[in-house]
Amino acid sequence: MLPDADRLPVMLVLASGRGERFLASGGRTHKLQADLCGKTVLQRTLDAVRASGLRWHLEDRGHPGMGDSIAAAVRATREAVGGWMVLPADLPLVRADTLVTIARAPLDGDVLVPYFEGQRGHPVRFAAGCVDALANLKGNTGAAPVVSARKAIKLVVNDAGCVLDIDTVDDLERARATWQIRS
């Protein structure tokens, strides 16, 4: 754990989705349980989260939508004085150092969104002042209503793992190739 972890955002790892697109693309298991070079996708994501030294919460109970998952996770960690970082569990290539960079970046506003090569990524960071808006989310739009209603800071990162999510079997194959290059 980082020495200042209690003042930094809590990482909310969202693992409640049904993974329907992955199954429809030919996947034989839930995408988070798919093998990514010897570990599951979820294990790879959690490895990075643990290595970051940040406090974290895994939200893996079934919820009707991403908004409901975020709301449940925020309610479970309401005491987070440093706010939250929302990380879908299907981003197994995100690096621990990137998570720390996002957590420690100056937050001149309520929301910080990482970008890699012009593409919006995750985890999205929210200030503690967003607690009520996040705790009341519902449906499939995730935290988009909170992001659009507040001043969002753009943070350019050098980590393709922020944007390489696993939604299809082809995505998994790309992730395997990227993992092997990194290793």
N, C-alpha and C positions, 0 to 999 in steps of 0.2 A: 504494500500500500504506500502511495506517495505520502510524504510527511504532511503535506497541506491538502490531502484528499478531502477532508471535511469541509473545506472552503470552495472546492471545485465542484462542477456539475456531476450529478449521478448519471451514469450511463444506463439508459433503458434499452435493453435488448429485446426486440419484439419477435417472438417466435410462435405467434398464435394463428398465422394464416394457414389456409387449407392447401396451398400449393397447386391449385387446379391447372394453371398454365403449364407447369412442369409435367404433370401427369398427362395432360392433353398432347404434349410434345413427344411423348413416348417414354417418359420416366416410369420406372417400375416401383418406386418408393416415394415417400414424401421428400421434397427437395432438400430439406434440412438434414435428412438421414442419408442422403446420397453420399457416396464415397468421393472424397477429394484428396487423392494421393495418400491414402492410409488412415485418414480420419474423416468423420462426417463433416458436412458443410457447417453445421452448428458448432461442432467441436473446434473447427478452425476459427470461426468468428469469436467464440468464447476464449480461445487461446490468446488472441490479440487483446481482447478486453481485459483479461486477467494480467497480461504482461504490461498493460498500460499503468497499472497501479491505481486506477480510479475506482471509486465505489461503483457498484453496478447492481442492477436488478433484472432478472430474467422474467419476462412476461410470456408464459407459455400456456396459459389457460385459454380455452376456446372463447373467442369473442366474435360477434357478427361482422365487425369491420376494424380497420386499422385505427380509426378514431377511438373506438371503444377500448382497444388494447392500450393505446397511449393513455387514455383517461384512467384506466385501472392501474397502470404502472405509476402514474403520477400520484394517484391517491395512496398507493402503497408506500411511496417515498416522499410524502408531503413535507417532511422536515428538511428537505434538501435546500440548504441556504444558498448553495452555488448554482441552483437551477438544474436543468436536465439536458442530456444529449440523447436524441432518439436515433437508434441504430437498428434497422431491420436486420434480422439474423441471417439473411441470405446474402450478406456482403463479406464472405470469408477471406477476402484478400486485403481488407483494410489493415494497415499497419498500426501497431501499438503506438509508435512515435507520432503518427498522425493524430491519433485520438488525444494524446497529451497536448499536442500543438493546438488543437481545436479547443480543448478544455481551458488552456492557459491564455488564449488569445484575448486581447482587450475587447470588451463587449460594450460598444458605444451604441446602445439600443437594446432591444429585447430579444433579437434573434440573430444568429450567426449561421450562414449557410456556406459549406465548403464547395469549391468548384475545382474541377480538374479539366484542363484543356477546354475551358468554356462550358463544360457540362456540370450541371447542378448535382451535388452528391449528398452523402450522409457520412457521419451523423450530423443532424441539424441540432444546434445548441439553442436552448431557451433560458432566459433569465428567470429567476425565482418569481418575479412579478407576473409571469404568465401562468401561475398556478391555477387560477380559477378557469381561465380559458381552456387550458389543457385538460384539467380534471373533468370538464363538461363536454369533451369531444364525443361524437358519435359517428357511426357510418364509415364509409369507405374512402373518404377524402383525406384521412390521416390528419396531420396538423396544418394542412394547407390554409384553412381559414385563419389560423393564428398567425402564420407567416405573412399572409397578405394584408392582415389588419395592423401589422406593426412594422416598425423600422427594422429592416433586415440588413445585416452587414454581410458583405461578400468576402470570403477568405479563400484565396487561391492556394491550393495545396499541390504537392508533387507526389501524389499517390493515386494511381489508377484504381486501387482497391476501394476508393470512395464511391466509384460509379459502376464497378463491375459486379452487378448482382446476378443471382442465379434464378432465372424465371423459366428457362427452357433447358432441354438436354444440350442444345448447342452452346448455351451460356456455360453449362458445366464443363463442356469440353474446352472452351476458351479459358476457363478458370484453371483447369488442369494444366494446360499448356503454359499459362502465365506462372503458375506455382512452380513448375519444373524449371522454368527460366530463372526464377528468383532463388531457387534452392541450390 
